């Protein structure tokens, strides 16, 4: 979309470029979240959760197909649900240094 907007002859150049940039940013979101989780950054849990929630409707659509997409939908659903459970796990919350409501830190 971005290449067509810059080099081709789209119907609306601005819309094609904007759509292409948006797709690139959305594609980078899971990679940035994964890197942040690997480095144990507390900000990374939010984008990771959003990414997994966005995967669930895709898995549902794959499960509605009458083809070889059904096994892919099952795998995607299992991975997304497993990742969500692990992301909200208390051990993950502690490892990322996220304090919950009412979790008071010692003040000296």
C-alpha positions as a Python dict, from the first residue, in 0.01 Angstrom:
ca = {
    (1, 'X'): (0, 0, 0),
    (2, 'X'): (281, 239, 91),
    (3, 'X'): (482, 148, -220),
    (4, 'X'): (177, 198, -439),
    (5, 'X'): (115, 534, -273),
    (6, 'X'): (470, 652, -331),
    (7, 'X'): (567, 492, -660),
    (8, 'X'): (241, 392, -826),
    (9, 'X'): (-72, 567, -937),
    (10, 'X'): (-328, 518, -657),
    (11, 'X'): (-673, 670, -657),
    (12, 'X'): (-586, 875, -348),
    (13, 'X'): (-211, 911, -281),
    (14, 'X'): (-253, 1054, 70),
    (15, 'X'): (-487, 772, 176),
    (16, 'X'): (-250, 507, 36),
    (17, 'X'): (53, 652, 217),
    (18, 'X'): (-141, 693, 543),
    (19, 'X'): (-271, 336, 520),
    (20, 'X'): (78, 202, 446),
    (21, 'X'): (235, 384, 740),
    (22, 'X'): (-46, 266, 969),
    (23, 'X'): (11, -97, 865),
    (24, 'X'): (386, -65, 929),
    (25, 'X'): (323, 76, 1278),
    (26, 'X'): (71, -200, 1356),
    (27, 'X'): (321, -460, 1236),
    (28, 'X'): (592, -316, 1462),
    (29, 'X'): (370, -314, 1773),
    (30, 'X'): (401, -688, 1851),
    (31, 'X'): (776, -677, 1790),
    (32, 'X'): (824, -381, 2025),
    (33, 'X'): (604, -546, 2288),
    (34, 'X'): (801, -871, 2262),
    (35, 'X'): (1131, -688, 2297),
    (36, 'X'): (998, -496, 2597),
    (37, 'X'): (880, -816, 2763),
    (38, 'X'): (1216, -979, 2697),
    (39, 'X'): (1387, -682, 2865),
    (40, 'X'): (1123, -683, 3145),
    (41, 'X'): (989, -334, 3077),
    (42, 'X'): (661, -264, 3254),
    (43, 'X'): (516, -65, 2961),
    (44, 'X'): (533, -368, 2731),
    (45, 'X'): (248, -562, 2889),
    (46, 'X'): (-23, -329, 2755),
    (47, 'X'): (76, -358, 2387),
    (48, 'X'): (127, -733, 2429),
    (49, 'X'): (-223, -775, 2574),
    (50, 'X'): (-373, -563, 2295),
    (51, 'X'): (-192, -772, 2035),
    (52, 'X'): (-331, -1096, 2178),
    (53, 'X'): (-683, -954, 2203),
    (54, 'X'): (-660, -850, 1836),
    (55, 'X'): (-557, -1207, 1747),
    (56, 'X'): (-874, -1359, 1894),
    (57, 'X'): (-1118, -1230, 1626),
    (58, 'X'): (-873, -1342, 1358),
    (59, 'X'): (-867, -1690, 1513),
    (60, 'X'): (-1248, -1691, 1525),
    (61, 'X'): (-1269, -1602, 1156),
    (62, 'X'): (-1022, -1878, 1070),
    (63, 'X'): (-1232, -2125, 1267),
    (64, 'X'): (-1541, -2030, 1062),
    (65, 'X'): (-1370, -2127, 735),
    (66, 'X'): (-1430, -2461, 565),
    (67, 'X'): (-1071, -2526, 472),
    (68, 'X'): (-721, -2584, 601),
    (69, 'X'): (-750, -2255, 788),
    (70, 'X'): (-929, -2428, 1078),
    (71, 'X'): (-611, -2581, 1228),
    (72, 'X'): (-440, -2240, 1197),
    (73, 'X'): (-735, -2084, 1381),
    (74, 'X'): (-707, -2341, 1659),
    (75, 'X'): (-334, -2279, 1698),
    (76, 'X'): (-378, -1901, 1692),
    (77, 'X'): (-658, -1915, 1952),
    (78, 'X'): (-456, -2141, 2183),
    (79, 'X'): (-147, -1921, 2155),
    (80, 'X'): (-344, -1598, 2210),
    (81, 'X'): (-534, -1729, 2513),
    (82, 'X'): (-217, -1880, 2662),
    (83, 'X'): (-29, -1554, 2613),
    (84, 'X'): (-312, -1356, 2774),
    (85, 'X'): (-317, -1586, 3077),
    (86, 'X'): (60, -1557, 3114),
    (87, 'X'): (55, -1178, 3071),
    (88, 'X'): (-193, -1126, 3356),
    (89, 'X'): (-30, -1387, 3580),
    (90, 'X'): (81, -1239, 3917),
    (91, 'X'): (435, -1371, 3863),
    (92, 'X'): (457, -1180, 3536),
    (93, 'X'): (323, -868, 3705),
    (94, 'X'): (592, -892, 3973),
    (95, 'X'): (867, -964, 3720),
    (96, 'X'): (770, -654, 3522),
    (97, 'X'): (759, -443, 3838),
    (98, 'X'): (393, -351, 3796),
    (99, 'X'): (221, -258, 4120),
    (100, 'X'): (-148, -325, 4154),
    (101, 'X'): (-405, -100, 4318),
    (102, 'X'): (-349, -80, 4692),
    (103, 'X'): (4, -217, 4653),
    (104, 'X'): (198, 36, 4860),
    (105, 'X'): (572, 55, 4827),
    (106, 'X'): (783, 119, 5138),
    (107, 'X'): (848, 491, 5175),
    (108, 'X'): (1156, 583, 5376),
}
